[in-house]
Amino acid sequence: MPTYHYRCKSCKHEFEELQKISESPLVKCPSCHKDTLVRLVSGGVGLVFKGSGFYLTDYKKPSRSEKSHTKSEPLPAPKKDTPKSDSSKTST
């Protein structure tokens, strides 16, 4: 259920109310008891994921038959290191 922000036009009282989305907005101010409440538009609310299924380790791994259908590129051949001769040394 979302939390809605309200402000009274007459007494400027502000508060938050936890309501269902299907509920109609509040009208009567709890402070001055006048029918001058306005529901404010709020922004910048963070999204919180709770429960399982939100981590990479929670997802199902592909089966072997699914792996065989995917095309993979061949790995490049490893480079061979050739020993370098040291020509700076001279024998006397």
C-alpha positions as CSV (number, residue, x, y, z in Angstrom):
1,M,0.0,0.0,0.0
2,P,1.4,3.4,-0.9
3,T,1.8,6.3,1.5
4,Y,0.1,9.6,0.4
5,H,1.0,13.1,1.5
6,Y,-1.7,15.5,2.5
7,R,-1.8,19.2,3.2
8,C,-4.8,21.3,4.6
9,K,-5.4,24.5,2.6
10,S,-6.8,26.3,5.7
11,C,-4.5,25.4,8.5
12,K,-1.4,24.2,6.5
13,H,-1.3,20.9,8.5
14,E,0.7,18.3,6.7
15,F,0.7,14.5,7.3
16,E,1.1,11.2,5.6
17,E,-1.5,8.5,5.3
18,L,-1.1,4.8,4.3
19,Q,-4.0,4.0,2.0
20,K,-5.0,1.5,-0.6
21,I,-4.7,2.6,-4.2
22,S,-8.4,2.0,-4.7
23,E,-9.4,4.2,-1.7
24,S,-10.7,7.7,-2.4
25,P,-8.5,10.7,-1.2
26,L,-9.1,12.1,2.2
27,V,-11.1,15.3,2.4
28,K,-11.4,16.2,6.1
29,C,-8.4,17.6,7.9
30,P,-7.7,15.8,11.3
31,S,-6.4,19.1,12.8
32,C,-9.0,21.7,11.9
33,H,-11.8,19.3,10.8
34,K,-12.5,21.3,7.6
35,D,-13.0,19.8,4.2
36,T,-9.9,21.4,2.7
37,L,-7.4,18.6,2.3
38,V,-5.3,18.3,-0.8
39,R,-3.4,15.1,-1.7
40,L,0.2,16.2,-2.8
41,V,2.1,14.6,-5.6
42,S,5.3,13.1,-4.3
43,G,8.3,12.1,-6.2
44,G,11.7,10.6,-5.6
45,V,10.5,7.5,-3.7
46,G,13.0,4.7,-3.6
47,L,12.1,1.3,-4.8
48,V,12.7,-1.5,-2.4
49,F,12.9,-5.2,-3.5
50,K,12.2,-7.6,-0.7
51,G,12.1,-11.4,-0.9
52,S,13.8,-14.0,-3.0
53,G,14.3,-13.8,-6.8
54,F,16.3,-10.6,-7.0
55,Y,19.8,-11.9,-7.0
56,L,21.7,-13.6,-9.8
57,T,22.1,-16.8,-7.7
58,D,18.3,-17.1,-7.3
59,Y,17.6,-17.5,-11.0
60,K,17.3,-20.9,-12.6
61,K,20.4,-22.0,-14.4
62,P,19.9,-23.0,-18.1
63,S,19.7,-26.7,-18.7
64,R,22.2,-28.6,-21.0
65,S,19.7,-28.7,-23.9
66,E,19.4,-24.9,-23.7
67,K,23.2,-24.5,-23.7
68,S,23.6,-26.7,-26.8
69,H,21.2,-24.4,-28.8
70,T,23.2,-21.3,-28.1
71,K,26.0,-20.5,-30.4
72,S,29.3,-19.6,-28.9
73,E,32.4,-18.3,-30.7
74,P,35.5,-20.3,-30.6
75,L,38.2,-19.2,-28.3
76,P,41.3,-17.6,-29.9
77,A,44.5,-19.8,-30.0
78,P,46.9,-19.0,-27.3
79,K,50.0,-17.1,-28.3
80,K,53.3,-19.0,-28.0
81,D,56.2,-17.3,-26.3
82,T,59.5,-17.7,-28.2
83,P,62.6,-17.4,-26.1
84,K,64.6,-14.3,-27.1
85,S,68.3,-14.6,-27.6
86,D,70.4,-12.1,-25.7
87,S,72.7,-10.6,-28.3
88,S,74.1,-8.0,-25.9
89,K,76.3,-10.6,-24.3
90,T,79.6,-11.3,-26.1
91,S,81.9,-14.2,-25.3
92,T,85.6,-13.5,-25.1
